[in-house]
Amino acid sequence: MKTPYFTVKDIIQITGITKRALHYYDKTDLLKPSKVEDNGYRYYDQEALGNLQMILLFKEMNFSLKDIAAMMQLSKDEQKDILREHRSTLVQRKQKLETIINQLDEYVDGTDISHLHLFDDSPILSIQEQYESEAKFIYGNTEKYQEFEANVSQLSAEEQEQAYLQFSINMEQVFRELAKHQELSPASGEVQSLVREWKSCLEQFMSCDAEILRCIAEAYTTDRRYVGYFDQFGDEDFLRFLYQAIMVYVEGGGRPLKPDS
């Protein structure tokens, strides 16, 4: 029986590959035509078509063309060994993608960036660790930061993690309570009582004088990263309300006020 040959157009219709890709495979020796006529027309036999189908299969499996070229020189058994290894890589990639999707959903739903775990298996430091490095870079030479660092260093790694987690939970509880009192004056007794709770949370790690509290309040309003964090607690005026409440406390010397009747 006469060996059937396929034109470039035939190959395109059979496989869906583009003419440009087919010519590129020829140029790079990944898939040469079975024969080329004097007029330059390329023809492919059934073996070449079969090889092309394997190339397209490997490409769809996310192999690079360089890797595919090497694989095409191997036996079927050797190819299967590589595919088994590749499957393991794909499973890891799938797990990473699932983590990314879950973290993306959490962020869109309002989870603060510092609570995400996207960098757990990455050489990039977690956001929490980046915040800590940033704080040390800016405040490392200050007496208050050194006090904070000395207190934290007394804890084991596990105790530190638990302390940070509890700190975060306590802070969020205070901010949610403050948001519920947003219709009150920042100077009201109820609001100032919650500001004192906020200060107590901070003093889990270091003593906080008026200067420190003022710096933190100003950081809340000037660092854009805090905007997204505070959005989860109240409306667009919450951050301004919080700042005013803290400044009332600072300027009043932390004196307790009588709750509103």
VOGU-3710 file (C-alpha; in Angstrom, 3 decimals, decimal comma):
1> mktpyftvkd> 0,000/0,000/0,000  1,236/3,425/-0,873  2,429/5,462/2,110  -0,007/8,353/2,681  1,485/11,787/3,040  -0,196/14,773/4,626  0,265/18,358/3,540  0,716/21,174/6,045  -2,956/22,030/5,541  -3,923/18,424/6,255
11> iiqitgitkr> -1,891/18,386/9,473  -3,496/21,640/10,594  -6,981/20,239/9,971  -6,203/16,927/11,728  -4,503/18,316/14,853  -5,517/21,962/15,203  -1,890/23,118/15,301  -1,057/26,432/13,670  1,027/26,728/10,522  3,455/28,972/12,389
21> alhyydktdl> 3,989/26,362/15,128  4,511/23,600/12,606  7,142/25,623/10,779  8,807/26,474/14,090  9,033/22,775/14,990  10,698/22,194/11,624  13,106/25,088/12,149  14,142/23,835/15,605  14,390/20,173/14,478  11,657/19,135/16,898
31> lkpskvedng> 9,585/17,725/14,022  10,978/17,632/10,492  8,738/16,979/7,474  8,984/13,446/6,104  9,854/14,917/2,744  10,109/18,322/1,072  9,355/18,685/-2,627  11,400/20,816/-4,983  8,717/23,481/-4,808  9,239/23,728/-1,015
41> yryydqealg> 6,015/21,971/-0,035  6,337/19,975/3,173  4,782/16,540/3,590  4,369/14,405/6,703  3,832/10,662/6,882  1,840/8,801/9,564  4,885/8,325/11,766  5,536/12,068/11,728  1,863/12,673/12,542  2,140/10,279/15,472
51> nlqmillfke> 5,245/12,075/16,707  3,461/15,405/16,423  0,577/14,069/18,467  3,020/13,043/21,218  4,670/16,469/21,076  1,284/18,157/21,457  0,397/15,812/24,314  3,612/16,591/26,204  3,175/20,304/25,532  -0,336/20,174/26,989
61> mnfslkdiaa> 1,155/18,442/30,043  3,225/21,596/30,580  6,601/20,348/29,340  8,882/22,868/27,655  9,791/22,344/24,006  13,384/21,723/25,095  12,243/18,944/27,426  9,943/17,542/24,761  12,799/17,354/22,263  14,802/15,294/24,764
71> mmqlskdeqk> 11,834/13,059/25,582  11,200/12,290/21,929  14,580/10,557/21,839  13,630/8,189/24,670  11,843/4,859/24,735  8,204/4,623/25,837  9,222/3,198/29,212  11,711/6,013/29,773  9,071/8,550/28,825  6,670/7,023/31,354
81> dilrehrstl> 9,285/7,301/34,105  9,612/11,012/33,385  5,832/11,387/33,280  5,522/9,815/36,732  8,016/12,340/38,114  6,219/15,127/36,286  2,912/14,036/37,808  4,362/14,536/41,272  5,422/18,053/40,284  1,972/18,788/38,889
91> vqrkqkleti> 0,309/17,563/42,101  2,486/19,953/44,121  1,631/22,749/41,710  -2,064/21,890/42,025  -1,847/22,067/45,817  -0,107/25,433/45,546  -2,819/26,724/43,211  -5,525/25,515/45,593  -3,776/27,387/48,417  -3,580/30,525/46,288
101> inqldeyvdg> -7,284/30,286/45,426  -8,239/29,776/49,084  -6,060/32,678/50,215  -7,449/34,850/47,437  -11,001/34,066/48,598  -10,098/34,863/52,199  -8,545/38,199/51,222  -11,539/39,173/49,081  -13,821/38,215/51,989  -12,018/40,677/54,242
111> tdishlhlfd> -9,147/38,766/55,879  -6,249/41,083/56,596  -3,110/40,495/54,560  -1,107/39,759/57,722  -3,346/36,742/58,429  -2,805/35,092/55,071  -0,486/32,100/54,707  0,436/32,514/51,056  4,180/32,617/51,728  4,341/29,586/54,044
121> dspilsiqeq> 6,176/27,476/51,439  8,023/30,350/49,836  11,478/31,885/50,317  9,601/35,179/50,684  8,989/36,052/54,341  5,404/36,046/55,586  3,694/39,439/55,788  3,849/39,236/59,585  7,607/38,623/59,443  7,967/41,479/56,952
131> yeseakfiyg> 6,122/43,777/59,357  8,471/42,708/62,154  11,544/43,318/59,984  10,194/46,697/58,935  9,531/47,673/62,566  13,043/46,650/63,587  14,521/48,602/60,691  12,622/51,772/61,657  12,447/51,528/65,446  15,285/49,131/66,300
141> ntekyqefea> 17,406/51,778/68,018  14,606/53,069/70,224  14,285/52,174/73,899  10,679/51,000/73,451  11,525/48,604/70,635  14,395/47,145/72,628  11,986/46,636/75,532  9,578/44,877/73,164  12,337/42,694/71,752  13,607/41,769/75,228
151> nvsqlsaeeq> 10,119/40,706/76,342  9,476/38,657/73,203  12,881/36,963/73,359  11,903/35,391/76,676  9,216/33,378/74,887  9,760/30,179/72,916  8,906/30,175/69,217  5,637/28,412/69,986  4,813/30,873/72,785  5,589/33,790/70,500
161> eqaylqfsin> 3,238/32,448/67,833  0,498/31,944/70,410  1,092/35,398/71,889  0,892/37,082/68,486  -2,283/35,161/67,672  -3,925/36,127/70,958  -2,770/39,717/70,485  -4,409/39,795/67,060  -7,656/38,311/68,415  -7,771/40,765/71,319
171> meqvfrelak> -7,099/43,724/69,038  -9,836/42,710/66,639  -12,308/42,349/69,493  -11,504/45,867/70,693  -11,820/47,341/67,199  -15,172/45,603/66,638  -16,460/46,974/69,928  -15,228/50,446/69,040  -17,037/50,208/65,698  -20,285/49,490/67,579
181> hqelspasge> -19,824/52,766/69,488  -19,009/54,849/66,442  -22,137/56,956/66,877  -20,812/58,175/70,251  -18,327/60,943/70,850  -14,677/59,791/70,775  -14,429/61,371/74,240  -17,326/59,361/75,692  -16,682/57,116/78,666  -17,557/53,939/76,759
191> vqslvrewks> -15,199/54,758/73,910  -12,344/55,789/76,188  -12,760/52,572/78,167  -12,236/50,626/74,942  -9,182/52,730/74,110  -7,735/51,699/77,477  -8,361/48,055/76,491  -6,545/48,747/73,237  -3,607/50,159/75,192  -3,621/47,084/77,461
201> cleqfmscda> -3,323/44,855/74,389  -0,269/46,787/73,274  1,269/46,550/76,728  1,304/42,788/76,443  4,752/43,359/74,908  5,900/46,772/76,151  4,839/49,743/78,241  3,207/52,456/76,146  3,553/56,136/76,978  1,725/58,999/75,286
211> eilrciaeay> 4,388/59,375/72,592  4,133/55,726/71,532  0,333/55,822/71,465  0,408/59,004/69,382  2,857/57,429/66,916  0,661/54,347/66,544  -2,464/56,445/66,017  -0,713/58,494/63,345  0,596/55,339/61,659  -2,985/54,050/61,450
221> ttdrryvgyf> -3,977/57,091/59,410  -0,843/57,639/57,306  0,087/54,063/56,348  -2,255/53,017/53,544  -1,847/49,351/54,485  -3,992/49,959/57,552  -6,926/51,168/55,473  -7,783/47,696/54,184  -7,337/46,219/57,655  -9,711/48,663/59,365
231> dqfgdedflr> -12,316/48,422/56,606  -13,434/45,106/58,109  -14,518/46,735/61,361  -16,551/49,791/60,417  -17,491/52,225/57,706  -15,174/54,662/55,948  -15,235/56,995/58,967  -14,093/54,360/61,470  -10,374/55,036/61,111  -10,875/58,767/61,693
241> flyqaimvyv> -13,074/57,959/64,715  -10,409/55,607/66,113  -7,685/58,209/65,659  -9,745/60,851/67,428  -10,547/58,479/70,296  -6,865/57,626/70,800  -5,843/61,291/70,674  -8,475/62,174/73,273  -6,980/59,497/75,509  -3,421/60,689/74,887
251> egggrplkpd> -4,174/64,361/75,415  -6,195/63,574/78,518  -3,269/61,759/80,044  -5,192/58,482/80,074  -7,530/59,685/82,821  -10,740/57,624/83,026  -13,928/59,393/81,987  -17,393/58,697/83,293  -19,496/56,550/80,922  -22,247/58,388/79,088
261> s> -25,623/57,942/80,711
//
